Amino acid sequence: MRAITQMLHRTRAVSLVIFGDMFHAKSSLSRNSLEQLQTFRQQHPKLRIKLVLGNHDQPLGTLSASWGIDIVPAEVFADGLAIGHEPDNIQQGAALMLCGHLHPAVRLTSVNDQNCRLPYFWWHKNV
């Protein structure tokens, strides 16, 4: 949550869109996680949050209304930019789709066998 808060302050964003899998399993809904989410919402009460449900979110049921998170379908969001979870469900009329299902990373190994795993963006057919 700290990284998201820093990005919100740096960009002055008024809206946050989550491309699915906000919670990866029921165990993600631990007391500590829920307290962090509640604190985050108290720190950012006017922030609009949209969640496109991911494959791991759907079995969790409904979200608490106190979280202030709007569930939205995969859609063309603005000026040909589409949002979604699955990379193979490109919306008609979308020039570019941002999605969250894949978690690409590259693993780097140094000469002394120290490993580093870094996330990166994957680009394929306007996704």
N, C-alpha and C positions, 0 to 999 in steps of 0.2 A: 504494500500500500504506500510505502514511503516513496518509491520510484514514481508511482502514478501521481502522487501529490506534488512531487518536484516538477514533473512534466506539466501538470495543470497550472502551477504557478508560473513556470517559464513561458508557457504558450498563452496563458490567460484564457484557456478553453472554457466554454460554458456547457459543453456537451461531451460525453464519453460514450463511444460505441464499442461494445464487446462482441467479438466475432465467434462466440460460442465457447463452451466448456469452461464457464466461469467456475463451476465446481466439478471436479473430476470424478468424485464418488461421494456417497453419503458420508464417508469418513472425513471429507473436506468440510463438512458442516459441523466441525468441532466447536466447542464452547469458545475457545480462543479465536478461531476464525470469525465466528459470528460477532464476538466483541470487537474485533478489529474492523469489521464491516460497519458496525454501529458507530464506532468512533469516527471512521472515515466519513460516514454520512453526516455526522454532527459537524465535522470540519468543513464539509462542502454541501450545505443544505440546499443550495440553489442549482447545483450541478444536475443537468439532465443526463440520465444514464439509460442507454438502450442496449438490450441484450438480444442477439439472434441466438436462439437456442441451438446448442450443439448436441451431438450424440450422447455426451455424458450428462448434460443438463436435463434432458427430457425425463429420465426415470426418477428424478428427485421430487417431482410434483410442483406445486405452486410455490412461488416465492413470497416471503412476507411483504405485505404492503408497506410496512415501515421502512423497507430498504429503498423505496422510491426508484425501482428499476422497472422500466417499461419493456415488456417482451414484444419484439417486432419480428415480422417475417423477413426472410431474405428478400431484398428488394433493390431496385435502382434508387439510389439514395439522392444523388445530386449531380447534375451535369454529366450524365453517363457513367458515374461512379456507382458501382453496385456493391452491396455488402451481403455477406453470407457466411456460412460455416463450411460447407462442402465445396471443394474447388471444381467439381464437375457439374454444378448446377448454375451455370452462368445465366443471368437474367437477360431476356430479350431486350435489346436496346442499350446494353451496357458496353461501354468502351473499355472499361477496366473493372475487375472485381477484386475486392479485398476479402480474404477469408481466413479462418483460423484453425481449420482442422489439422493441417499439416504442421509439424514442428521441426523444420529443417535445421540442421546444425552441422558444423564442421569440427572435427576433432584434430587438434594440433598436438604433436609430441615433440618435445625439445630434445636436444642431444643428451640430456641427463635423465631421459624417460619421464619427465613431468608432462602430464596431460592437461589439456585445456579444451573445453567444449564451448564453442561460440555459436549463438543463433545467427541465422541470416535469412534474407528474404528469398523466396523461390518465385521465379517468373516463368510462366508457360501459357501460351495462347491467351493473353490478356487477363490472366489470373495472377 
